[in-house]
Amino acid sequence: MVMFRRYAANSPVVYRMTKHSTKPGPRARDIDPAPGGESYAYQVEKYWLVEDVLPDNQLVLVTRSGKRHIVSVADDKLRPATLWERLILKSRFPQSTCSVR
């Protein structure tokens, strides 16, 4: 039996996304050059918010620009934001999408 972390609506999460370009940015990690050397593959941490928890162990994540992604809770690129990230990097997370109930 696989145990998943519990996520709740309005929880900040970090998603490690793979990107490809000729010029990795300053937040790029794990940079690997392409075989021909023309471009690079790298990882960038994205700071998103859980908008909804779906019954099939999937999450609806929202970005700062309002885009939505559906991600499995078992995705190894997804993790809850640490306390340090929530405090120091607060401006990188989207504003709350949930109303007070």
Phi, psi and omega per residue, in radians:
M1 nan 2.302 -3.128
V2 -1.659 2.297 3.097
M3 -1.749 2.318 3.116
F4 -1.910 2.628 3.021
R5 -1.151 2.585 3.089
R6 -1.508 2.319 3.082
Y7 -2.108 2.574 3.123
A8 -2.261 2.743 3.087
A9 -0.992 2.463 3.115
N10 1.353 0.183 3.104
S11 -1.484 2.338 3.071
P12 -1.344 2.403 3.129
V13 -2.331 2.819 3.072
V14 -2.074 2.251 3.123
Y15 -2.078 2.184 -3.133
R16 -1.587 1.894 -3.044
M17 -1.800 2.438 3.072
T18 -1.514 2.333 3.128
K19 -2.262 2.827 3.109
H20 -2.368 2.300 3.041
S21 -2.909 3.047 3.103
T22 -1.494 -0.301 -3.133
K23 -2.377 1.659 3.074
P24 -1.098 2.491 -3.132
G25 -1.386 3.134 -3.086
P26 -1.183 -0.364 3.126
R27 -1.607 0.056 -3.116
A28 -1.184 2.435 3.116
R29 -2.292 2.772 3.095
D30 0.906 0.959 -3.074
I31 -1.381 2.212 3.109
D32 -2.191 2.181 3.093
P33 -1.270 2.624 3.051
A34 -1.218 2.757 -3.120
P35 -0.941 -0.650 3.127
G36 -1.479 -0.197 3.115
G37 1.456 0.112 -3.095
E38 -1.413 -0.450 -3.085
S39 -2.523 3.133 -3.099
Y40 -2.343 2.599 2.944
A41 -1.907 2.412 -3.091
Y42 -2.715 2.962 -3.137
Q43 -1.921 2.477 3.062
V44 -2.318 2.329 3.096
E45 -1.453 2.216 3.119
K46 -1.865 2.389 -3.073
Y47 -1.854 1.811 -3.027
W48 -2.103 3.050 -3.132
L49 -2.189 2.454 3.068
V50 -1.316 2.112 3.093
E51 -1.593 -0.667 -3.111
D52 -2.697 2.604 3.047
V53 -1.881 2.057 -3.105
L54 -1.519 2.687 -3.076
P55 -1.166 -0.296 -3.108
D56 -1.683 0.584 3.129
N57 1.045 0.670 3.038
Q58 -2.161 2.700 -3.141
L59 -2.069 2.514 2.962
V60 -1.715 2.024 -3.129
L61 -1.857 2.511 3.141
V62 -2.097 2.435 3.134
T63 -1.635 3.038 3.104
R64 -1.114 -0.512 -3.138
S65 -1.502 -0.008 3.089
G66 1.664 0.000 3.097
K67 -1.229 2.636 -3.140
R68 -2.079 2.452 3.098
H69 -2.257 2.460 3.042
I70 -1.841 2.140 -3.037
V71 -2.310 2.474 3.084
S72 -1.274 2.523 3.086
V73 -1.163 -0.303 3.132
A74 -1.502 -0.072 -3.120
D75 -1.090 2.168 -3.098
D76 -1.298 -0.124 3.076
K77 -1.535 -0.085 -3.093
L78 -1.848 2.410 3.047
R79 -2.679 2.718 3.057
P80 -1.174 2.585 3.084
A81 -1.210 2.470 3.089
T82 -1.327 2.887 3.095
L83 -1.024 -0.755 3.129
W84 -1.022 -0.807 3.140
E85 -1.108 -0.712 -3.134
R86 -1.140 -0.569 -3.127
L87 -1.499 -0.921 -3.034
I88 -1.356 -0.660 -3.079
L89 -1.800 0.444 -3.072
K90 -0.902 -0.655 -3.084
S91 -1.233 -0.288 3.132
R92 -1.443 -0.273 3.128
F93 -1.529 2.623 3.062
P94 -1.164 2.789 3.039
Q95 -1.192 2.740 -3.131
S96 -0.964 2.403 3.126
T97 -1.822 -0.139 -3.076
C98 -1.752 2.456 3.084
S99 -1.502 2.773 3.127
V100 -1.267 2.275 -3.111
R101 -1.979 nan nan
